[in-house]
Amino acid sequence: MKFALNDEQRDFAKSLDDLLGAADVPAAARAWGEGDHAAGRKLWTRLADLGVHGLCVPEDAGGLGATPADVVVAFEQLGRHLVPGPHVESIVVAPVVLAAADPGALERLASGELVVTLAAPPHTPYALDADIADLVFLLDGSTLCTGTAGALRRSVDTARRLFPVSAGERLAALPADTVAAAFDAAALACSAQLLGAGERLLAEAVEYAKARRQFGRAIGEFQALKHALADVRVGLDFARPLLYGAALSLGSADSARDTSAAKVAAADAAYRAARTALQVHGAIGYTLEHDLGLWITKVRALVSAWGTTSVHRKRVLAALSTA
């Protein structure tokens, strides 16, 4: 399979890259983790202005009705730039939930006016950023309920503010295939974030290896570092076609297999990028003041978000065993 972004998708990616590159997103992520959401909410609004929050909302409800590949393009940039907030929940899952619970709210969701989050145990036991969400849901199997957030639970990534959710009013019983499709779409978006974060970590490591000198030479000239960075490049390049292949098969009989394969590949590649970037930076990479740690902890948290690597490996194995 050969997949290439079209001109519109490339322009969309560049617009997001330009917008987020001009903002101090790491500072916004640090503030978000401390409970100060002002800068993050401004980013939320600006992303909505570009249509990001309406990607999965149908056109007749005020959205873009975009393809899964368009969603991957957007979420790769969100991961590359470390944007905080419940984007997977609001952009990808909320349109499915609101279509059953409150179709009239879809237009507000697409405009960025509405922030939605949810917990969907067992793979997503906590609701992300429930303290700033306008709507909180609990999706327990196929049963959709309103949710009430409990006390804050800290993630290894301080910008991921997690909350347990208790069930409230029962709203709807969603079809099993709808729930499965929503989970696959969320896992795919999470995989795109991982790929974007991995690309950023590799770029930061390469730039540092060019600038840092030891024994009168840039450390990037040493063969051991060249090999380590090349391994990261190969891993990310192998993950990318799996990601877009899963986007093309989303909703088909192979969706679970392809989505899980993409999640495993993206998680492994991003985690390798994080470890390598830390090794390249040395002691400075361990300091709280250095932004590198924000991407490293983001990757560590996303590896287990919307299904752990073990869960997704088992799904791939189950699909191959019954083929």
C-alpha positions in Angstrom: 0.0 0.0 0.0 1.3 3.4 -0.9 -0.1 6.4 0.9 0.8 10.1 0.3 -0.8 13.2 1.8 -2.7 15.3 -0.7 -2.1 19.1 -1.1 -5.0 20.0 1.2 -3.7 17.7 4.0 -0.1 19.0 3.6 -1.5 22.6 3.9 -3.5 21.7 6.9 -0.5 20.2 8.6 1.6 23.2 7.8 -1.1 25.6 9.2 -1.2 23.7 12.4 2.6 23.5 12.6 2.9 27.3 12.0 0.2 28.1 14.6 1.6 25.9 17.3 5.2 26.6 16.5 4.5 30.3 17.1 2.9 29.7 20.5 4.8 28.8 23.7 3.1 25.5 24.0 5.5 24.0 26.6 4.7 26.9 28.9 1.0 26.3 28.3 1.5 22.6 29.1 3.4 23.4 32.3 0.6 25.8 33.4 -2.1 23.3 32.5 -0.5 20.7 34.8 -0.6 23.3 37.6 -4.3 24.0 37.1 -3.9 27.2 35.1 -5.8 26.6 31.9 -5.9 30.1 30.4 -3.1 29.6 27.8 -4.3 26.1 27.0 -7.9 27.3 26.4 -6.6 30.0 24.0 -4.9 27.2 22.0 -8.1 25.2 22.1 -10.0 28.2 20.6 -7.4 28.8 17.9 -7.4 25.1 16.9 -11.2 25.2 16.7 -10.9 28.2 14.4 -8.8 26.0 12.0 -11.5 23.4 12.1 -9.7 20.8 14.3 -12.6 20.3 16.7 -15.0 19.8 13.9 -13.0 17.1 12.1 -15.3 14.2 13.2 -18.5 16.1 13.3 -20.8 15.6 10.3 -21.1 18.5 7.9 -24.8 18.8 8.4 -24.1 19.4 12.1 -21.6 22.2 11.5 -18.4 20.1 11.3 -16.1 19.1 8.5 -16.9 15.4 8.2 -13.2 14.7 7.6 -11.5 11.4 6.9 -9.6 9.4 9.5 -6.4 10.3 7.6 -7.2 14.0 8.2 -7.6 13.2 11.9 -4.2 11.5 11.9 -2.6 14.6 10.3 -4.0 16.9 13.0 -3.1 14.6 15.9 0.4 14.2 14.7 0.8 17.9 15.0 -0.8 18.0 18.4 1.7 15.4 19.6 4.6 17.1 18.0 3.8 20.4 19.8 2.7 18.9 23.2 -0.7 20.5 23.1 -2.5 19.9 26.4 -6.2 19.1 26.8 -8.8 16.3 26.2 -8.5 16.4 22.4 -9.0 12.7 21.7 -12.1 12.7 23.9 -13.6 15.9 22.5 -12.6 15.6 18.9 -12.8 11.9 18.2 -15.1 10.2 20.8 -17.5 13.0 21.7 -19.2 13.2 18.3 -20.2 9.5 18.7 -21.4 10.1 22.3 -23.3 13.3 21.5 -24.9 11.8 18.5 -26.6 9.4 20.9 -27.0 11.7 23.9 -27.5 15.2 22.6 -27.2 15.7 18.8 -28.0 19.4 19.2 -24.7 19.9 21.0 -22.6 18.8 18.0 -22.4 22.3 16.5 -21.1 23.7 19.8 -18.6 20.9 19.9 -17.3 21.7 16.4 -16.9 25.4 17.2 -14.7 24.6 20.2 -17.3 26.1 22.6 -17.9 22.7 24.2 -15.3 20.7 26.0 -16.2 17.0 26.5 -14.4 14.2 28.3 -15.2 10.7 29.4 -14.0 7.6 31.0 -14.4 4.3 29.2 -13.2 1.4 31.4 -11.4 -0.9 31.4 -8.9 0.6 28.9 -9.7 4.2 29.8 -10.6 4.2 33.5 -10.1 7.9 34.1 -11.6 11.0 32.4 -8.9 13.4 31.2 -9.3 17.0 32.4 -12.8 16.5 33.8 -12.2 19.6 35.9 -12.5 21.9 32.9 -15.0 19.9 30.8 -18.5 21.1 30.1 -19.7 17.6 29.8 -18.4 14.4 31.5 -19.6 11.0 30.5 -19.0 7.4 31.6 -19.1 4.8 28.9 -19.4 1.5 30.7 -19.4 -1.2 28.0 -22.2 -0.1 25.8 -24.0 1.9 28.5 -23.6 5.6 28.3 -24.2 7.7 31.4 -23.6 11.2 32.6 -20.5 11.2 34.9 -19.4 12.9 38.1 -15.7 13.5 38.5 -13.9 12.5 41.7 -10.6 13.6 43.1 -7.6 14.4 40.8 -5.2 11.5 40.1 -1.7 12.5 39.0 -0.2 11.1 35.8 3.5 10.8 35.1 2.7 13.5 32.6 1.6 16.5 34.7 -0.4 18.0 31.9 -2.6 14.9 31.9 -5.0 15.6 34.8 -7.0 12.3 35.4 -10.2 11.9 37.3 -12.2 8.9 38.3 -15.9 9.1 37.2 -19.0 7.8 38.9 -22.1 7.0 36.9 -25.1 9.3 36.9 -28.1 9.3 34.7 -28.3 6.5 32.1 -28.5 8.1 28.7 -28.3 5.4 26.0 -27.2 1.9 25.1 -24.8 2.2 22.2 -24.5 -0.6 19.6 -21.4 -2.8 20.2 -19.9 -1.9 16.8 -20.3 1.8 17.5 -18.4 1.4 20.7 -15.7 -0.6 19.0 -15.3 1.9 16.2 -15.0 4.8 18.7 -12.3 2.9 20.6 -10.4 2.2 17.4 -10.6 5.9 16.3 -9.4 7.0 19.7 -6.5 4.6 19.7 -5.6 5.8 16.2 -5.6 9.4 17.3 -3.4 8.5 20.3 -1.0 6.7 18.0 -0.7 9.8 15.8 0.1 11.9 18.9 2.8 9.3 19.8 4.3 9.6 16.3 4.3 13.3 16.4 6.0 13.3 19.8 8.5 10.8 18.6 9.4 13.0 15.6 9.9 16.0 17.9 12.1 14.1 20.3 14.2 12.9 17.4 14.5 16.4 16.0 15.6 17.7 19.4 18.1 15.0 19.8 19.6 15.5 16.4 19.9 19.3 16.9 21.6 18.8 20.3 24.0 16.2 18.9 25.1 18.7 16.3 25.7 21.5 18.8 27.1 19.6 21.8 30.9 19.1 21.6 33.2 16.7 23.4 36.8 16.0 22.7 36.8 18.8 20.1 34.0 17.2 18.0 30.2 17.4 17.8 28.9 14.3 19.7 26.7 13.6 16.7 29.9 12.5 14.8 30.4 9.5 17.1 29.3 6.3 15.6 27.4 5.0 18.6 25.1 8.1 18.6 24.6 7.9 14.8 23.4 4.3 15.1 21.1 5.1 18.0 19.5 8.0 16.2 19.3 6.0 12.9 17.4 3.3 14.8 14.9 5.9 16.0 14.4 7.2 12.5 13.8 3.7 11.2 11.2 2.9 13.9 9.3 6.1 13.2 9.4 5.5 9.5 8.1 2.0 9.9 5.2 3.2 12.2 4.0 5.9 9.8 2.6 3.6 7.1 0.9 1.4 9.7 -0.8 4.5 11.1 -2.1 5.6 7.7 -3.0 2.1 6.7 -5.1 1.8 9.9 -6.7 5.2 9.0 -7.7 3.8 5.6 -9.2 0.6 7.2 -11.0 2.2 10.1 -14.5 0.8 10.2 -13.7 -2.2 8.2 -13.4 -5.9 9.3 -9.6 -5.3 9.8 -10.0 -2.2 11.8 -9.1 -3.7 15.2 -6.1 -5.5 13.9 -4.7 -2.5 11.9 -5.4 0.0 14.6 -3.7 -2.1 17.3 -0.7 -2.8 15.0 -0.3 1.0 14.5 -0.6 1.7 18.2 2.1 -0.9 19.1 4.4 0.4 16.4 3.9 4.1 17.3 4.3 3.4 21.0 7.5 1.4 20.5 9.0 4.0 18.1 8.1 7.0 20.3 9.4 5.3 23.5 12.7 4.5 21.7 12.9 8.1 20.6 12.3 9.3 24.2 15.0 7.0 25.6 17.5 8.0 22.9 16.8 11.7 23.3 17.4 11.4 27.0 20.7 9.6 26.5 21.8 12.1 23.9 21.1 15.1 26.1 22.7 13.5 29.1 22.2 15.0 32.6 20.5 18.1 31.3 17.7 16.0 30.0 16.8 14.9 33.5 16.2 18.4 34.8 12.7 19.7 35.4 13.6 23.0 33.8 14.4 21.4 30.4 11.4 21.0 28.1 12.7 17.6 26.9 11.1 16.0 29.9 7.7 17.2 28.9 7.8 15.2 25.7 9.4 12.2 27.5 6.6 12.0 30.1 4.0 12.7 27.5 5.2 9.6 25.5 5.3 7.5 28.7 1.7 8.4 29.4 0.3 8.0 25.9 1.9 4.5 25.5 -0.8 3.1 27.9 -3.6 5.5 26.9 -6.5 4.0 25.1 -5.2 0.5 25.5 -1.8 -0.6 26.8 0.7 -2.2 24.4 -0.2 -5.6 25.9 -3.8 -5.1 25.1 -3.1 -4.1 21.5 -0.6 -6.9 21.0 -3.3 -9.4 22.1 -5.8 -7.9 19.6 -3.3 -8.3 16.8 -2.6 -11.9 17.8 -6.4 -12.6 18.1 -7.0 -11.2 14.6 -4.1 -13.2 13.0 -5.1 -16.4 14.8 -8.6 -16.3 13.4 -7.6 -15.2 9.9 
